[in-house]
Amino acid sequence: MSVFTDRELEYLGGQRLGRIATVGADGQPRMIEVRGTAAVIPAGGKAFGERFEDTIVRIRPTRIIAFGIDPGETTNARSVNAT
């Protein structure tokens, strides 16, 4: 059973863009933008723990842009060829 309503699932299923946001222990963002192709894997998420959904979204990156991750660098952008 999903934590999303049927309408929410319908909306999410029709979108071409998804966002996941995190913050560090200090409450500040540590941003990495990953562009690529997403695939829904219907099972396997429970291997991370019972509180996780079983469905996994796998992203095959084509472009990675990091902001403020490496000391002394503000932005690091590169194209990648994920196999």
SULFENRA-V660788 format. One record per residue. N is the residue number from 1. RES is the residue in one small letter. SS is DSSP state (helix for helix, strand for strand, loop for the rest). OMEGA is omega in degrees with one decimal (* if undefined). Layout:
N	RES	SS	OMEGA
N	RES	SS	OMEGA
This chain:
1	m	loop	-178.1
2	s	loop	174.3
3	v	loop	178.9
4	f	loop	174.5
5	t	loop	177.2
6	d	helix	180.0
7	r	helix	177.7
8	e	helix	178.0
9	l	helix	177.9
10	e	helix	179.4
11	y	helix	-178.8
12	l	helix	-179.8
13	g	helix	-179.1
14	g	loop	-177.2
15	q	loop	177.4
16	r	loop	-176.7
17	l	loop	176.0
18	g	loop	179.1
19	r	loop	172.8
20	i	loop	-177.9
21	a	loop	177.1
22	t	loop	172.5
23	v	strand	177.6
24	g	loop	180.0
25	a	loop	179.5
26	d	loop	178.5
27	g	loop	-179.2
28	q	loop	178.0
29	p	strand	170.1
30	r	loop	-163.9
31	m	strand	168.0
32	i	strand	175.9
33	e	strand	179.3
34	v	strand	176.4
35	r	strand	179.6
36	g	strand	-179.2
37	t	strand	179.7
38	a	strand	175.3
39	a	strand	178.0
40	v	strand	176.3
41	i	strand	-170.2
42	p	loop	-177.8
43	a	loop	176.6
44	g	loop	-178.1
45	g	helix	-179.3
46	k	helix	177.2
47	a	helix	177.6
48	f	helix	-179.8
49	g	loop	-176.1
50	e	loop	-178.1
51	r	loop	179.3
52	f	loop	171.6
53	e	loop	178.8
54	d	loop	180.0
55	t	loop	178.8
56	i	strand	170.9
57	v	strand	179.5
58	r	strand	178.3
59	i	strand	173.0
60	r	strand	-171.8
61	p	strand	170.4
62	t	strand	178.5
63	r	strand	179.3
64	i	strand	177.9
65	i	strand	-179.1
66	a	strand	-179.9
67	f	strand	174.1
68	g	loop	180.0
69	i	loop	-179.7
70	d	loop	178.7
71	p	loop	178.2
72	g	loop	178.1
73	e	loop	176.4
74	t	loop	-179.3
75	t	strand	175.1
76	n	strand	-179.1
77	a	strand	178.7
78	r	strand	172.5
79	s	strand	-178.6
80	v	loop	177.2
81	n	loop	-178.5
82	a	loop	177.8
83	t	loop	*
